[in-house]
Every structure is written in structure tokens, then in C-alpha cells.
């Protein structure tokens, strides 16, 4: 009888110790989770769309009645979001006017440039926008919209835009340009980190990494048309290179 009682007590003690160890292990999990660094937000591009007022302006690219004429220049935009025109016969006009660029119903002051040789309308302004990851940021933005009859035979209303972001804005890994190309309906297509080429004016896009690491670089260019890599396609061409 004494032996049986001893075995029972020993078994109960082992069971209690196992339960205690399990409880301690469970209680340590919240502490471990609290010590884990918060995941970096996935990088994204600004939520910039081509609005109907912008499309209408590209279809009839001329200053409105309240526009202010600006002097001729060979560089249009601000900061990295700048297009450089080739020297040559001046077939361009520049002005500033109020335009609804975010479809809010509230026009804002923008700078515009019309390249009559390339049939491209450029719109430049500083704007605040939301990002694809839900954050918000502010950056200089340049938009290029092809008009009807452009010599590069791009669909009228299509084009590209870029915004200058600081590292961390929209979860981006570094300072630079980020943007998208868009089709004739104004729908953004391929997007990513952007590099503007000077001759001719084009953008090269590198898809953003899917996590918050610093992978991917607009300076790392690869062969055109390769999936998941940077690409230079005819639709990336800006019209700024007047000849």
C-alpha cells in the first residue's frame, strides 16, 4: 500500500512540473513577440492617377483664359522630376494655370509645357498624395501625356509620371524617383523606381521589392522586356527630345 501511494505521489509531481513548464513557455511567447522588431512596410508608389481634366488638357493643349505665360526654358520640372529638352528650333510653350490634377474638384496651380514637335504635354507641381501602403507623402511630380498625332505613335492620352520621394516615403528604400506608365484610359500599368534618361527623354522602371528591404535599384538595368526587371519600352518614351 505504501509503495502504491509513493508511485501515485511521484506521478502527480511529474505531471504538475510538466504543466508548470508548459505555462512558463506559453507566458514567454508574448514577451518574445514584443521584442521582435516591427516589420518594415512594403514599398509602394504614390496613388497618382490621370484625371479627366488632365486628359482634356492634353487633348486641347493650350493655355486657359486665366493662364500665366512663362518664359522658354530647356529644363522643365523641379528637382529630379525634371525633363530636359534638346536644343534646336523652339516649338514649345510654357504657362501656369489652375488644374484639377487629383479629381478632387479643387484645381491647384501647376506649371505646363507643350512640346508641339513631339506632341507631348508636361505638367509639373508639388503635391501631397497617399501611397499604395496607406501612408502619405509629398513630392515634386512630373507627368507627360502624349497628344494626338505624336510622331512616336503613342496612343493619345497615354504617357508616364514620376514623383520625387525621400527615403522612407511610401516605404521606399532610398531617395529618388518613383512612378508609373499609364494607358490611353489613364490606368497605371507598370510601376516602380524610375530613372529618367536624358537623350531621348525616357523613363526606366524597376519593380519595387515586395518587402521593406532595400533590394532593387533603378541603376541596375537589364535587357528590355524581361519579366520582373527594369525595362525600356516604346511606351516609356517621353516627348521632351525635340529635334
N, C-alpha and C positions, 0 to 999 in steps of 0.2 A: 504493500500500500504506500509506503514511504517512497519507494522508487518511482511508482507511477506519478505521485504528486510532484516529485522533483523534475521529472520529464515535462510535465504539464507547465510548471512554472518557467522552465527553461524555454519551451516553445513560445509561451506568451511573451517572454522578454525579447526573444529574437524578432517576433512579429512587431512588437512595439518599436524596437530600434529601426526596423525597416521602414515603418510608417513615418517615423521621425525624420529619417534621412530623405525620404521622398518629399516630405513637406518642406524641408530646408532647400532642396533642389528647386522645387516649384517657386519658393519665395525669392530665390536668387535671379529668376528669369526676368522679372520686371526691372530689377536693378541693372542687369546686363543690357536690356533693351534701352534703358535710359542713357547708358554710357555710349551707345552706338551713335556715331555722327549722323546728322540728318542727311538724307540723300540729296545730291545736287539736282536742281530742276533741269529737265531735258531742255537743251537749247531750242529756240524757235525763232521764226522771223516775225516781224510786225504784221498785225492784221490790217494790211493796206489793200484796198480794193479800188478798181477803176470805176468811178461813179458816172451815172448818166450825164451830169453836167460836164464832166471832163471829156466824155466821148463826143458830146455835142460840140464842144470847143474844138476838138481835133477834126471834126467833120467840117467845121467852118472856122479855120484858124486865123482869126483876125481880132484885133483889139475891140473890146466892147466900148460903149459910149462913155463910160466912166474910167477907162483905162488911162494910165500914165505912160507915155513913151519913155524908153530908156535908151541910153547910148549903145552903140555897137560894141561888141566885145568878142574875143576869141576864146573865152572861158566862161561857161555859164553854169551856175550852181553855187554850192557852198561846201567848203571842206573837201573831204574825199568824194562827196556826191556831186562831182563837177564833170561836165563834158567839155572837151577841148576841140574847137573847130579848126580845120585846116585853113591855112592862109590861102587866099585866092579871091575870085570875084565874090563880092559880098551880096548874097541873096538871102539875107536873114534880117529879121526884125525882132525887136525886144520891147517888152512892155510889162507893166504890173497892173493887176486888177483883182477885184474880189471874185472868188470862185468857190463853189461848194465842192471841196475835194474829199469829204468824208460822208457825203449823203446825209448830213445832219439837218439840212435846211438852213444852215448858218454859213454863208460864204465867208472866206478868210482871204487876206491879202496874199497873193502868190506872184512870183516872177514867171514870165513866159517867154519862150523864144521859138520863133517859127523859122525853120530852115526850108526855104522854098525850093532849093535844089534837091535835097534829099526827101522832101515832103514828110517831115517829122516835126511834131510839136513837142517841146520840152516844157515841163512845169516843175518849178523848184520852190520849196518852202520848208520852214521848220515846223514840225508837227508832233503832237503827243498822240500816242496810239496804245492800244492794248497789244499784248503779244499772244502767240499761239498757246503759251503755257499759262495764260491768265494774268501775267504780270503787266505792268505798264512802263512805258519809256518815252523819251523824247529824242528826236534826231532829225538832222537835215535829210530831206528826201528829194530825189530827182526821179521824174517819170518821163519816159519817152513813148509817144504814141504815133504810130505810122498813119498817115493820111492816104486817101485815095490817090492812086497814080504814082506811088513812090517807086523809084527806079529799082529798088531791091525786091519789088514784087511781094512785099509782105501784106498779109490781109489787113485791110483798113480797120483801124480800131485796136489792132494788136500792138504789142510792144513789151516794155520791161520797166521795172522800177527798182531803185536801191535806196536804202536808208543807212546813215552812218550811226553806228552804235558804239558805246563804250563797253569794255569787257564787263560781263555780268549782266548787262541789259538783255532782257529776254532770255537769260540763262546762257548767253553766248560766251565762248571761252576766251575771246580776245577782242581788242578794238578792231574796227573795220567796217566794211560794207556788207549788208545782208539784203537780199531781195528776191524777186521772182520775175519770171516772164509771164505774160498773160495773153489770152487769145482774143479774137475779134469781139467776143461777147463780154470781155472784161474778166474772165475767170483766170485766176492764177494757176499756172501749171508747175513746172519745175522751179524749186526754190532752194536757197542755201546761202552760203557765204560767197560773196561776189568780188570779182576783180574786174575793174574797167580797163579795157585796152585802149591805147591812145590812137592807133593807126591800123585799121579804121576803128572808130568807136564801137566797141563791143563789150559785152559782159560775159565772163566765165563764171559758172556757178558750181560750187562744191556742196553736195548734200551735207546737211548738218548731222553730227553724230546722234545716235538715238539715246544716249545717256549724257550726263553732265560732265563727261571728261573732255579733255582738250584735243580729241582726235579730229583729224580733218583739217586741211589748210587750203585756202584759196590759192596759195602759191604753188601747191603741188598739183600740177596739171598733168593730165594723161590724155590718151588718144581720144578724139571726138567720138561721141556716140556710145561709149562704153557704159554699161549699166552701173549705177551706184558710184559713179566717179564724176570728176569735172568734165564738162562738155562745152564745146563751142559749136553752136549750130547756126544755120542761117537766121533763125528766129531770135538769136541773141544780139543781132547787129543793131547798133544804134545808128541813127541817120546823121550823126554830127560831122561826118567827114566830108565836107563839101570840097569838090574838086574844081 
